[in-house]
Amino acid sequence: MTQTAQTETLRTAPSAAAETTKGVSILTGDPKRAIIKLSGPMIIAMLLMSVYNIVDAIWVAGLGPDALAAIGFVTPVFMVLIGFSNGIGAGATSAIARRIGAKDREGADNTAMHALYLTVIVSVVMTACFLIFLRPVLLLIGAGDTIGLALEYAYIVFGGTIFILFTNVAYGILRAEGDMKRTMYAMAASSVVNLVLDPILIYGLDMGMAGAALATVISVTLVSAVLLWWFLGKRDTYVTIHRRSFHYQPAIAADILRVGLPASGEFLLMAGVGIILNGLLVTVAGTDGVAVYTGGWRVVMFAIVPMIGITTAVISVTGALYGAKRYAELRTVHRYSTGVGTAIAIAISILTWVFAPQIAVLFAYTPESAHLLPEITAFLRTMCFFYPFVPMGMMSSGLFQGTGRGITSFILSLLRNVIFIAFFASLLALTFGLGESGAWWGIVLGDIAGGLVAFGWAAWYVHKLMTKNREKNDSAAAAATPPGA
């Protein structure tokens, strides 16, 4: 081989490290070890992101209850954006992980490229929709007197739609190959930049709500640049991002969307129930009720971060197991992840109950918001009964997404959010006249019911899958046995 040919081969061939990455080895190894190893970095990264969300709410709370309520009205719409980005990311994670499990590297590369092109298309469509429909939607869901503050924040945040979508899909690609540490670094960097910029822009430069929004956009833009460098510059990932890897196949796009669209739909359902709860709280408690829920829910999202982190690992691990046809180990992943998550959730419930008054002060530290302190404390203690049942639902949904059953995961979310949570919240708050606290207990009862149904459904699905596979293997063995043997 000539020197020129050798140079060209080295330039175009994947590196040895990329052929056998540590993440892929963990992903395709012992499932219990994989759950622990892969969920750890994600929990750390998501805790940092949740710290940012809480600190962001604290800084905004300093602008007064109307500012915090404005964020509350924007949040359901923002959840639509996050839903599509996380949905495509989850679809990519599932589809790529299954191909890695099946040892189809070219298919994994092609799937990643399909996910990125889908990201661009969705970004363009969503940005246009936000520009046209944002104001009437916010007014429809009750923004009212806070509409000015809500729009000041929302127009800037939604201007960064392409970056928000890209980062989440890029995280999904990295998670699919078990590269949780690099995902952690990127997510952590985004959170730290946000934490630094928030006080500078909100108060230092006196930008108020616009400063909070701009800090978010700047952080995701910087992280997008880092992710692009990893994929296109450093090129040491298992999955290769290059236009030569892309060969359009409708089946691949459908495979991503089979999980991605239902996963996006789950966030839309969460946004929908958020709209319902905001409207319900405005009716029974005014904008103060929305402010309490908005601030308290930031704490709830922080508390369930360990469960979300474990769920991201479940999607990757079950995808690889399913692709490798190691169906029996799906039950191990389901039970083990649920058990670990439940133990963590119980500990979090105890800590939250004990320290609820101190946590509530973070959202009621100004004269304008001090009157919210008792209600935020009560909300946080009510949610303590919510946490232990979260893992059953989350791990079950993660299993369905990992194995490509996105529709089933969506149905479970529909049952939990619309049938159970919205129903119980309305029943207790309005029909039984319990008001604001009735809505809170409706959330708790709805999640308990949803978690129990989800866990039972996932256990039945895994049992059925194992039974069919055993019957198939028995039939194959019988067919291979010579007559009379």
VMD Tcl script that draws the C-alpha trace (Angstrom):
set ca {
  {0.00 0.00 0.00}
  {1.37 3.45 -0.89}
  {1.93 6.19 1.70}
  {-0.93 8.19 0.16}
  {-3.30 5.24 0.40}
  {-2.28 4.58 3.98}
  {-2.92 8.21 4.89}
  {-6.32 8.15 3.23}
  {-7.24 4.91 5.00}
  {-6.33 6.39 8.38}
  {-8.30 9.54 7.60}
  {-11.52 7.73 6.65}
  {-11.48 4.62 8.85}
  {-13.11 4.72 12.28}
  {-10.68 4.73 15.20}
  {-10.11 1.59 17.22}
  {-11.57 3.33 20.26}
  {-14.72 4.12 18.36}
  {-15.03 0.46 17.36}
  {-15.08 -0.76 20.96}
  {-16.12 2.08 23.24}
  {-16.46 1.58 26.96}
  {-20.08 2.74 26.80}
  {-21.05 0.08 24.26}
  {-19.30 -2.60 26.35}
  {-21.29 -1.58 29.43}
  {-24.52 -1.28 27.44}
  {-24.26 -4.80 26.06}
  {-22.93 -6.42 29.26}
  {-24.58 -7.29 32.58}
  {-27.92 -5.41 32.68}
  {-27.88 -4.61 36.42}
  {-24.38 -3.17 36.16}
  {-25.42 -1.27 33.04}
  {-28.39 0.34 34.84}
  {-26.17 1.58 37.68}
  {-23.23 2.65 35.51}
  {-25.34 4.42 32.89}
  {-27.85 6.06 35.21}
  {-25.25 7.59 37.55}
  {-23.91 10.25 35.16}
  {-27.42 11.07 33.96}
  {-28.64 11.59 37.53}
  {-25.76 13.97 38.23}
  {-26.37 15.94 35.03}
  {-30.12 16.13 35.57}
  {-29.66 17.18 39.19}
  {-27.54 20.08 37.97}
  {-30.20 20.96 35.42}
  {-32.86 20.79 38.10}
  {-30.77 22.96 40.39}
  {-30.70 25.47 37.56}
  {-34.48 25.23 37.13}
  {-35.02 25.86 40.83}
  {-32.47 28.69 40.98}
  {-34.01 30.20 37.85}
  {-37.42 30.13 39.54}
  {-35.88 31.71 42.64}
  {-34.36 34.55 40.61}
  {-37.64 35.06 38.74}
  {-39.58 34.93 42.03}
  {-37.61 38.00 43.05}
  {-39.43 39.87 40.29}
  {-42.76 39.18 42.03}
  {-45.61 36.63 41.95}
  {-46.79 37.80 38.51}
  {-43.40 36.97 37.00}
  {-43.42 33.49 38.54}
  {-47.01 32.96 37.39}
  {-46.02 34.11 33.86}
  {-43.40 31.35 33.76}
  {-46.14 28.97 34.90}
  {-48.31 29.89 31.92}
  {-45.40 29.57 29.48}
  {-44.32 26.21 30.92}
  {-47.07 24.08 29.29}
  {-46.22 25.57 25.89}
  {-42.50 25.07 26.54}
  {-43.29 21.46 27.40}
  {-44.53 21.04 23.83}
  {-41.08 22.04 22.56}
  {-39.28 19.86 25.08}
  {-41.68 17.06 24.24}
  {-40.76 17.04 20.56}
  {-37.04 17.33 21.28}
  {-37.05 14.61 23.94}
  {-39.40 12.54 21.81}
  {-37.10 12.49 18.80}
  {-34.18 11.93 21.18}
  {-35.92 8.96 22.79}
  {-36.83 7.58 19.37}
  {-33.20 7.89 18.29}
  {-31.94 6.29 21.51}
  {-34.27 3.32 21.14}
  {-33.67 2.76 17.42}
  {-29.88 3.19 17.61}
  {-29.50 1.06 20.77}
  {-31.46 -1.77 19.17}
  {-29.13 -1.68 16.16}
  {-26.07 -1.62 18.40}
  {-27.46 -4.64 20.25}
  {-27.94 -6.37 16.89}
  {-24.33 -5.40 15.92}
  {-25.57 -3.33 12.98}
  {-23.21 -0.35 13.14}
  {-24.02 1.03 9.68}
  {-27.68 0.95 10.59}
  {-26.91 2.85 13.82}
  {-25.03 5.55 11.89}
  {-27.82 5.90 9.35}
  {-30.44 6.09 12.10}
  {-28.53 8.91 13.81}
  {-28.49 10.90 10.57}
  {-32.23 10.37 10.11}
  {-32.79 11.72 13.62}
  {-30.77 14.87 12.90}
  {-32.60 15.60 9.65}
  {-35.90 15.14 11.46}
  {-34.65 17.66 14.03}
  {-34.12 20.32 11.38}
  {-37.56 19.79 9.84}
  {-39.36 19.88 13.20}
  {-37.40 22.99 14.26}
  {-38.51 24.99 11.24}
  {-42.16 24.00 11.63}
  {-42.28 24.62 15.37}
  {-40.56 28.02 15.21}
  {-43.12 29.20 12.67}
  {-46.00 27.92 14.80}
  {-44.69 29.66 17.92}
  {-44.39 32.99 16.12}
  {-47.94 32.79 14.83}
  {-49.90 31.20 17.67}
  {-48.00 32.00 20.89}
  {-49.99 35.04 22.05}
  {-53.49 33.61 21.48}
  {-52.49 30.30 23.10}
  {-51.16 32.00 26.23}
  {-54.31 34.09 26.49}
  {-56.44 30.99 25.99}
  {-54.80 29.16 28.91}
  {-55.35 32.08 31.26}
  {-52.25 34.31 31.14}
  {-54.49 37.39 31.41}
  {-52.71 40.26 33.18}
  {-49.38 38.42 33.00}
  {-49.43 38.18 29.18}
  {-46.79 40.89 28.74}
  {-44.31 39.18 31.04}
  {-45.11 35.79 29.54}
  {-44.46 36.99 25.97}
  {-41.30 38.83 26.99}
  {-39.91 35.51 28.21}
  {-41.43 33.18 25.62}
  {-40.44 34.90 22.38}
  {-36.76 34.77 23.31}
  {-36.82 31.17 24.54}
  {-38.69 29.88 21.50}
  {-36.29 31.77 19.25}
  {-33.74 29.14 20.29}
  {-35.92 26.21 19.22}
  {-33.32 24.73 16.83}
  {-30.66 24.60 19.56}
  {-33.01 23.14 22.17}
  {-34.10 20.41 19.76}
  {-30.58 19.64 18.57}
  {-29.06 19.29 22.05}
  {-31.74 16.85 23.18}
  {-31.42 14.71 20.05}
  {-27.61 14.74 20.34}
  {-27.94 13.61 23.96}
  {-30.21 10.81 22.71}
  {-27.57 9.62 20.24}
  {-24.87 9.59 22.92}
  {-27.15 7.74 25.36}
  {-27.87 5.11 22.70}
  {-24.20 4.12 22.62}
  {-23.89 4.20 26.41}
  {-21.84 7.42 26.44}
  {-23.57 8.87 29.50}
  {-20.49 10.66 30.81}
  {-20.15 12.86 27.76}
  {-23.88 13.55 27.92}
  {-23.39 14.51 31.57}
  {-20.60 16.94 30.72}
  {-22.68 18.72 28.09}
  {-25.81 18.92 30.25}
  {-23.79 20.10 33.25}
  {-22.08 22.78 31.18}
  {-25.45 24.08 30.01}
  {-26.69 24.29 33.59}
  {-23.58 26.03 34.91}
  {-23.66 28.65 32.14}
  {-27.32 29.29 32.93}
  {-26.61 29.61 36.65}
  {-23.89 32.18 36.00}
  {-25.83 34.21 33.44}
  {-29.19 34.38 35.26}
  {-28.34 36.95 37.96}
  {-26.12 38.92 35.59}
  {-28.79 39.31 32.92}
  {-31.91 39.44 35.13}
  {-30.61 41.91 37.73}
  {-27.11 43.03 36.76}
  {-28.19 44.26 33.34}
  {-31.76 44.86 34.53}
  {-33.24 42.72 31.75}
  {-35.83 41.02 33.99}
  {-37.78 38.23 32.31}
  {-35.91 38.72 29.04}
  {-32.63 38.08 30.87}
  {-33.85 34.74 32.20}
  {-34.88 33.68 28.70}
  {-31.66 34.90 27.07}
  {-29.55 32.96 29.58}
  {-31.29 29.77 28.47}
  {-30.75 30.43 24.76}
  {-27.07 31.36 25.19}
  {-26.36 28.20 27.20}
  {-27.95 25.77 24.73}
  {-26.23 27.53 21.82}
  {-22.80 27.10 23.41}
  {-23.48 23.45 24.25}
  {-24.67 22.82 20.67}
  {-21.26 24.00 19.46}
  {-19.50 21.56 21.83}
  {-21.69 18.65 20.71}
  {-21.01 19.43 17.04}
  {-17.28 19.45 17.75}
  {-17.49 16.02 19.39}
  {-19.40 14.54 16.47}
  {-17.75 16.35 13.54}
  {-14.36 17.41 14.88}
  {-13.12 14.94 17.45}
  {-14.97 11.98 15.89}
  {-14.33 9.45 18.66}
  {-17.94 8.40 19.22}
  {-19.19 4.93 18.32}
  {-21.90 6.39 16.10}
  {-20.55 8.30 13.10}
  {-22.24 11.55 12.07}
  {-21.49 12.15 8.40}
  {-23.59 12.74 5.31}
  {-22.00 9.63 3.73}
  {-23.73 7.61 6.45}
  {-27.16 8.83 5.38}
  {-29.25 6.72 3.03}
  {-32.89 7.62 3.33}
  {-35.01 4.67 4.35}
  {-38.67 5.22 5.25}
  {-38.49 2.25 7.63}
  {-35.79 3.96 9.72}
  {-37.69 7.23 9.90}
  {-40.79 5.27 10.89}
  {-38.82 3.37 13.54}
  {-37.64 6.64 15.15}
  {-41.10 8.17 14.97}
  {-42.76 5.00 16.28}
  {-41.18 5.84 19.62}
  {-40.53 9.55 19.07}
  {-44.05 10.71 18.27}
  {-45.71 8.88 21.17}
  {-42.93 10.11 23.49}
  {-43.56 13.65 22.24}
  {-47.24 13.03 22.77}
  {-46.51 12.14 26.39}
  {-45.01 15.59 26.92}
  {-48.00 17.12 25.16}
  {-50.21 15.26 27.62}
  {-48.10 16.65 30.47}
  {-48.47 20.11 28.96}
  {-52.20 19.49 28.61}
  {-52.62 18.44 32.21}
  {-50.50 21.44 33.20}
  {-52.95 23.69 31.36}
  {-55.87 21.95 33.06}
  {-54.27 22.29 36.49}
  {-53.38 25.96 35.87}
  {-56.96 26.68 34.85}
  {-58.26 24.72 37.82}
  {-55.97 26.58 40.22}
  {-56.88 29.98 38.76}
  {-60.54 29.10 39.38}
  {-60.13 27.98 42.99}
  {-57.12 30.06 44.14}
  {-56.28 32.78 41.59}
  {-52.81 33.48 40.20}
  {-51.31 32.81 43.65}
  {-52.43 29.21 43.26}
  {-50.55 29.01 39.94}
  {-47.47 30.59 41.55}
  {-47.50 28.01 44.37}
  {-47.87 25.15 41.90}
  {-45.17 26.56 39.57}
  {-42.60 27.03 42.32}
  {-43.47 23.78 44.08}
  {-43.43 21.78 40.88}
  {-39.83 22.86 40.26}
  {-38.98 21.08 43.52}
  {-40.99 18.02 42.46}
  {-39.10 17.83 39.16}
  {-35.85 18.06 41.13}
  {-36.97 15.28 43.47}
  {-37.80 12.83 40.67}
  {-34.53 13.44 38.81}
  {-32.93 10.18 40.03}
  {-35.91 8.26 38.64}
  {-35.67 10.08 35.30}
  {-31.94 9.31 35.16}
  {-32.57 5.62 35.77}
  {-35.30 5.66 33.10}
  {-32.87 7.01 30.47}
  {-30.59 4.07 31.26}
  {-33.55 1.67 31.02}
  {-34.36 2.87 27.49}
  {-30.79 2.32 26.31}
  {-30.28 -1.03 28.05}
  {-33.63 -2.53 27.06}
  {-33.07 -1.35 23.48}
  {-29.73 -3.17 23.31}
  {-31.16 -6.30 24.98}
  {-34.12 -6.34 22.62}
  {-31.86 -5.90 19.59}
  {-29.67 -8.78 20.80}
  {-32.80 -10.90 21.46}
  {-31.89 -11.28 25.15}
  {-35.54 -11.10 26.14}
  {-35.30 -12.88 29.49}
  {-33.08 -10.10 30.86}
  {-35.78 -7.48 30.20}
  {-37.57 -8.71 33.34}
  {-34.37 -8.24 35.34}
  {-34.03 -4.65 34.11}
  {-37.69 -3.85 34.83}
  {-37.74 -5.21 38.37}
  {-34.27 -4.03 39.34}
  {-34.71 -0.47 38.07}
  {-38.12 -0.17 39.72}
  {-36.75 -1.44 43.04}
  {-33.78 0.94 43.02}
  {-35.99 3.85 41.99}
  {-38.58 3.15 44.69}
  {-35.93 2.99 47.44}
  {-34.55 6.36 46.33}
  {-38.07 7.83 46.10}
  {-38.93 6.84 49.67}
  {-35.76 8.49 50.96}
  {-36.59 11.65 49.01}
  {-40.13 11.69 50.44}
  {-38.79 11.61 54.00}
  {-36.27 14.38 53.34}
  {-38.84 16.56 51.59}
  {-41.33 16.23 54.44}
  {-38.72 17.22 57.03}
  {-37.26 20.16 55.12}
  {-40.37 21.43 53.30}
  {-40.57 24.75 55.25}
  {-36.93 25.55 54.49}
  {-37.32 24.66 50.82}
  {-40.47 26.77 50.54}
  {-38.57 29.87 51.71}
  {-36.62 29.77 48.44}
  {-39.79 30.72 46.57}
  {-41.16 33.18 49.12}
  {-38.18 35.27 50.17}
  {-39.45 38.68 49.05}
  {-42.16 40.83 50.66}
  {-44.29 40.36 47.52}
  {-44.22 36.55 47.74}
  {-43.86 35.91 51.51}
  {-47.56 35.15 51.89}
  {-47.10 32.04 49.69}
  {-44.83 30.31 52.25}
  {-47.47 28.19 54.09}
  {-49.11 27.03 50.87}
  {-45.83 26.05 49.19}
  {-44.87 24.09 52.32}
  {-48.21 22.26 52.26}
  {-47.84 21.51 48.55}
  {-44.37 20.02 49.02}
  {-45.53 17.78 51.87}
  {-48.50 16.57 49.86}
  {-46.17 15.57 47.01}
  {-44.24 13.31 49.42}
  {-46.99 10.73 48.88}
  {-46.51 11.05 45.12}
  {-42.82 10.09 44.84}
  {-42.78 6.37 45.80}
  {-45.13 5.46 42.94}
  {-43.27 7.39 40.24}
  {-40.66 4.65 39.48}
  {-43.28 2.03 38.62}
  {-44.67 4.21 35.87}
  {-41.37 5.63 34.63}
  {-39.43 2.36 34.41}
  {-42.34 0.65 32.68}
  {-42.61 3.43 30.11}
  {-38.84 3.29 29.60}
  {-39.03 -0.44 28.92}
  {-41.75 0.04 26.32}
  {-39.84 2.86 24.62}
  {-36.61 0.87 24.58}
  {-38.28 -2.09 22.89}
  {-39.93 0.15 20.30}
  {-43.45 0.09 21.83}
  {-43.90 3.84 21.94}
  {-47.67 3.70 21.52}
  {-48.02 1.59 24.66}
  {-45.94 4.09 26.63}
  {-48.18 6.88 25.30}
  {-51.33 5.05 26.36}
  {-49.94 4.68 29.87}
  {-49.17 8.40 29.98}
  {-52.68 9.17 28.70}
  {-54.17 7.07 31.49}
  {-51.99 8.65 34.16}
  {-52.27 12.32 33.13}
  {-55.72 12.70 31.60}
  {-57.80 9.84 32.93}
  {-56.36 9.72 36.45}
  {-54.62 13.00 37.42}
  {-56.92 15.47 35.63}
  {-59.99 13.53 36.73}
  {-59.03 13.21 40.40}
  {-57.80 16.81 40.61}
  {-61.07 18.16 39.18}
  {-63.16 15.81 41.29}
  {-61.49 16.74 44.58}
  {-61.02 20.46 43.88}
  {-64.44 21.21 42.41}
  {-66.94 18.42 43.07}
  {-65.83 17.82 46.66}
  {-65.01 21.48 47.20}
  {-61.49 20.91 48.52}
  {-60.09 23.73 46.40}
  {-56.34 24.10 45.96}
  {-55.37 21.18 48.21}
  {-57.88 18.96 46.37}
  {-56.00 19.58 43.11}
  {-52.74 18.59 44.82}
  {-54.17 15.34 46.17}
  {-55.64 14.62 42.75}
  {-52.08 14.63 41.37}
  {-51.04 12.13 44.05}
  {-53.97 9.74 43.53}
  {-53.65 9.92 39.75}
  {-49.98 9.03 39.83}
  {-50.54 6.12 42.20}
  {-53.21 4.66 39.94}
  {-51.12 5.27 36.81}
  {-48.01 3.69 38.32}
  {-49.80 0.51 39.36}
  {-51.38 0.06 35.92}
  {-48.08 0.71 34.13}
  {-46.09 -1.77 36.20}
  {-48.66 -4.51 35.73}
  {-48.86 -3.93 31.98}
  {-45.05 -3.99 31.55}
  {-44.71 -7.17 33.63}
  {-47.36 -8.87 31.48}
  {-45.66 -7.72 28.26}
  {-42.26 -9.08 29.30}
  {-43.82 -12.40 30.37}
  {-45.59 -12.70 27.02}
  {-42.40 -11.85 25.14}
  {-40.42 -14.49 27.04}
  {-43.11 -17.10 26.50}
  {-43.23 -16.52 22.74}
  {-39.45 -16.64 22.49}
  {-39.30 -19.89 24.50}
  {-41.96 -21.46 22.26}
  {-40.03 -20.35 19.18}
  {-36.82 -21.87 20.49}
  {-38.58 -25.12 21.42}
  {-40.08 -25.34 17.94}
  {-36.68 -24.72 16.34}
  {-35.07 -27.39 18.55}
  {-37.81 -29.88 17.70}
  {-37.41 -29.19 13.99}
  {-33.65 -29.74 14.24}
  {-34.04 -33.09 16.04}
  {-33.70 -36.04 13.61}
  {-36.69 -38.38 13.42}
  {-36.44 -41.27 15.86}
  {-33.69 -39.59 17.87}
}
mol new
graphics top color blue
foreach p $ca { graphics top sphere $p radius 0.5 }
foreach p [lrange $ca 0 end-1] q [lrange $ca 1 end] { graphics top cylinder $p $q radius 0.2 }
display resetview
